[in-house]
Amino acid sequence: MHRRPTPEETEARERLRRFRRGETEELVFKHPTGHPATPTGFCFCDRGALRMVLFCVKAALLDLVLKLPWNGPKLRLLRRLGARIGENVYISARAWIDPMFPDLLTIEDNVFIGMEARILMHEFRIDEFRAGKVILRRGCMIGAFALIGCGTEIGEGATVGAAACVKRAIPAGATAIGNPVRLLRTGAPEAELENPQPPDGGGNDGSSRP
Ligand SMILES: CC(C)(COP(=O)(O)OP(=O)(O)OC[C@H]1O[C@@H](n2cnc3c(N)ncnc32)[C@H](O)[C@@H]1OP(=O)(O)O)[C@@H](O)C(=O)NCCC(=O)NCCS
């Protein structure tokens, strides 16, 4: 339902625009709202029919391309949607990447994302809206079916185990598993990570990486 934004919503949306442009240091943007069943001012469905249709087209296209086995079109589309994607990145088939704010996603070089991993850059709560950056540092691996929540940084060379649910920063070189997530291995000293192994080599924590 389209309605005029309140002055407070207009101010909050401006803060969100600045956050999305990278003008603030925070990892997460937060704003108190009413229940998501009523217009919060942050859903595309609150912003008029044209914006909603454009969003639905973008979301459907991203969803389709991410389901396919070919990597190149995924990287090209994500870059076009504003994500920062490094070199030698591989996104497996059926991964899901939040279409709402792809511009808040950074994937550095040599990252591997497993099948059906899910990456969220926004969160509606019962009384709050959040948008958060997700940063996948160089050489990290996201296991199949893992969930990476908004406002999360996965450190250089870290491994996120299959089906882990990650809502906090994972240190460089660590291996994180489970829900709630815990560290199976704490990681390698910084010095070892400055010259990461090639993607087909062994990880810094001894576990295999792509
Ligand atoms: C996390 C991971 C890297 C650990 O591998 P590993 O170092 O060989 O660890 P092990 O298999 O020796 O397991 C060590 C312990 O962690 C547990 N464990 C391993 N992976 C786990 C996971 N994903 N979730 C929960 N527990 C896990 C094991 O059960 C074992 O527990 P125990 O010591 O109580 O017996 C690996 O299990 C994993 O999840 N890899 C993801 C692979 C993937 O999804 N690739 C993408 C495919 S498209």
The ligand as an SDF file (V2000), in Angstrom:
LIG
                    3D

 48 50  0  0  0  0  0  0  0  0999 V2000
   33.3100  -27.5000    8.7770 C   0  0  0  0  0  0  0  0  0  0  0  0
   34.1380  -28.5010    7.9950 C   0  0  0  0  0  0  0  0  0  0  0  0
   35.0820  -27.7700    7.0220 C   0  0  0  0  0  0  0  0  0  0  0  0
   34.9490  -29.2820    9.0140 C   0  0  0  0  0  0  0  0  0  0  0  0
   35.6770  -30.2860    8.3660 O   0  0  0  0  0  0  0  0  0  0  0  0
   36.8020  -31.0940    9.1840 P   0  0  0  0  0  0  0  0  0  0  0  0
   37.8390  -30.1590    9.6210 O   0  0  0  0  0  0  0  0  0  0  0  0
   37.2140  -32.2170    8.3130 O   0  0  0  0  0  0  0  0  0  0  0  0
   36.0370  -31.5520   10.5060 O   0  0  0  0  0  0  0  0  0  0  0  0
   35.6340  -33.0310   10.9540 P   0  0  0  0  0  0  0  0  0  0  0  0
   34.8570  -33.6960    9.8730 O   0  0  0  0  0  0  0  0  0  0  0  0
   36.8780  -33.6820   11.4730 O   0  0  0  0  0  0  0  0  0  0  0  0
   34.6520  -32.7300   12.1510 O   0  0  0  0  0  0  0  0  0  0  0  0
   35.0960  -32.2230   13.4010 C   0  0  0  0  0  0  0  0  0  0  0  0
   33.8900  -32.1300   14.3150 C   0  0  0  0  0  0  0  0  0  0  0  0
   33.0130  -31.0940   13.8520 O   0  0  0  0  0  0  0  0  0  0  0  0
   31.7290  -31.6200   13.5470 C   0  0  0  0  0  0  0  0  0  0  0  0
   31.2980  -30.9670   12.3040 N   0  0  0  0  0  0  0  0  0  0  0  0
   31.9640  -30.9200   11.1300 C   0  0  0  0  0  0  0  0  0  0  0  0
   31.2910  -30.1920   10.2320 N   0  0  0  0  0  0  0  0  0  0  0  0
   30.1760  -29.7620   10.8610 C   0  0  0  0  0  0  0  0  0  0  0  0
   29.0900  -28.9600   10.4350 C   0  0  0  0  0  0  0  0  0  0  0  0
   29.0280  -28.4700    9.1980 N   0  0  0  0  0  0  0  0  0  0  0  0
   28.1150  -28.7040   11.3320 N   0  0  0  0  0  0  0  0  0  0  0  0
   28.1680  -29.2000   12.5880 C   0  0  0  0  0  0  0  0  0  0  0  0
   29.1980  -29.9600   13.0560 N   0  0  0  0  0  0  0  0  0  0  0  0
   30.1820  -30.2490   12.1800 C   0  0  0  0  0  0  0  0  0  0  0  0
   31.9610  -33.1030   13.3270 C   0  0  0  0  0  0  0  0  0  0  0  0
   30.7680  -33.8230   13.5700 O   0  0  0  0  0  0  0  0  0  0  0  0
   33.0180  -33.3690   14.3380 C   0  0  0  0  0  0  0  0  0  0  0  0
   32.4290  -33.4320   15.6360 O   0  0  0  0  0  0  0  0  0  0  0  0
   33.0290  -34.4070   16.7780 P   0  0  0  0  0  0  0  0  0  0  0  0
   34.4450  -33.9500   17.0040 O   0  0  0  0  0  0  0  0  0  0  0  0
   32.1170  -34.1480   17.9340 O   0  0  0  0  0  0  0  0  0  0  0  0
   32.9410  -35.7740   16.2110 O   0  0  0  0  0  0  0  0  0  0  0  0
   33.2710  -29.4570    7.1310 C   0  0  0  0  0  0  0  0  0  0  0  0
   32.6250  -30.4220    7.9440 O   0  0  0  0  0  0  0  0  0  0  0  0
   32.1840  -28.7150    6.3630 C   0  0  0  0  0  0  0  0  0  0  0  0
   31.0930  -28.4310    6.8520 O   0  0  0  0  0  0  0  0  0  0  0  0
   32.5350  -28.4020    5.1010 N   0  0  0  0  0  0  0  0  0  0  0  0
   31.6370  -27.6870    4.2180 C   0  0  0  0  0  0  0  0  0  0  0  0
   31.7610  -28.3120    2.8430 C   0  0  0  0  0  0  0  0  0  0  0  0
   30.7880  -27.6640    1.9000 C   0  0  0  0  0  0  0  0  0  0  0  0
   29.6510  -27.4120    2.2340 O   0  0  0  0  0  0  0  0  0  0  0  0
   31.2900  -27.3910    0.6860 N   0  0  0  0  0  0  0  0  0  0  0  0
   30.4950  -26.7780   -0.3270 C   0  0  0  0  0  0  0  0  0  0  0  0
   29.7940  -27.8600   -1.1190 C   0  0  0  0  0  0  0  0  0  0  0  0
   28.9800  -27.1970   -2.5030 S   0  0  0  0  0  0  0  0  0  0  0  0
  1  2  1  0
  2  3  1  0
  2  4  1  0
  2 36  1  0
  4  5  1  0
  5  6  1  0
  6  7  2  0
  6  8  1  0
  6  9  1  0
  9 10  1  0
 10 11  2  0
 10 12  1  0
 10 13  1  0
 13 14  1  0
 14 15  1  0
 15 16  1  0
 15 30  1  0
 16 17  1  0
 17 18  1  0
 17 28  1  0
 18 19  1  0
 18 27  1  0
 19 20  2  0
 20 21  1  0
 21 22  1  0
 21 27  2  0
 22 23  1  0
 22 24  2  0
 24 25  1  0
 25 26  2  0
 26 27  1  0
 28 29  1  0
 28 30  1  0
 30 31  1  0
 31 32  1  0
 32 33  2  0
 32 34  1  0
 32 35  1  0
 36 37  1  0
 36 38  1  0
 38 39  2  0
 38 40  1  0
 40 41  1  0
 41 42  1  0
 42 43  1  0
 43 44  2  0
 43 45  1  0
 45 46  1  0
 46 47  1  0
 47 48  1  0
M  END
$$$$
